[in-house]
């Protein structure tokens, strides 16, 4: 959970483009779940 909207969108874009770039290089080794890892929710 990223608290800042701009940062959250940036991270999503970077991860998406990483997968697209990998696909163009014909390397399908990573999945989105590999890039995200284990994310814990933050309680306020």
VMD Tcl script that draws the C-alpha trace (Angstrom):
set ca {
  {0.00 0.00 0.00}
  {1.66 3.16 -1.19}
  {0.12 6.19 0.53}
  {0.83 8.69 -2.26}
  {-1.27 8.49 -5.41}
  {1.47 9.77 -7.75}
  {4.02 7.30 -6.38}
  {1.55 4.41 -6.61}
  {0.86 5.22 -10.29}
  {4.58 5.55 -11.01}
  {5.39 2.17 -9.44}
  {2.54 0.51 -11.37}
  {3.82 2.01 -14.63}
  {7.42 0.92 -13.98}
  {6.36 -2.65 -13.20}
  {4.09 -2.77 -16.25}
  {6.80 -1.50 -18.58}
  {9.30 -3.94 -17.09}
  {6.99 -6.79 -18.12}
  {6.43 -5.29 -21.60}
  {10.19 -4.84 -22.13}
  {10.81 -8.40 -21.02}
  {8.16 -9.68 -23.44}
  {9.76 -7.77 -26.33}
  {13.09 -9.38 -25.51}
  {11.34 -12.77 -25.57}
  {12.15 -13.35 -21.91}
  {9.00 -14.43 -20.12}
  {10.60 -15.34 -16.82}
  {9.02 -12.70 -14.54}
  {5.41 -12.38 -13.49}
  {3.78 -9.44 -11.76}
  {3.57 -11.48 -8.55}
  {7.36 -11.95 -8.66}
  {7.84 -8.19 -8.81}
  {5.37 -7.31 -6.06}
  {6.50 -9.67 -3.35}
  {4.64 -9.95 -0.05}
  {2.85 -6.68 0.72}
  {1.38 -6.08 4.15}
  {-1.47 -3.63 4.61}
  {-0.86 -0.73 6.92}
  {-3.34 -0.14 9.74}
  {-3.91 3.45 10.80}
}
mol new
graphics top color blue
foreach p $ca { graphics top sphere $p radius 0.5 }
foreach p [lrange $ca 0 end-1] q [lrange $ca 1 end] { graphics top cylinder $p $q radius 0.2 }
display resetview
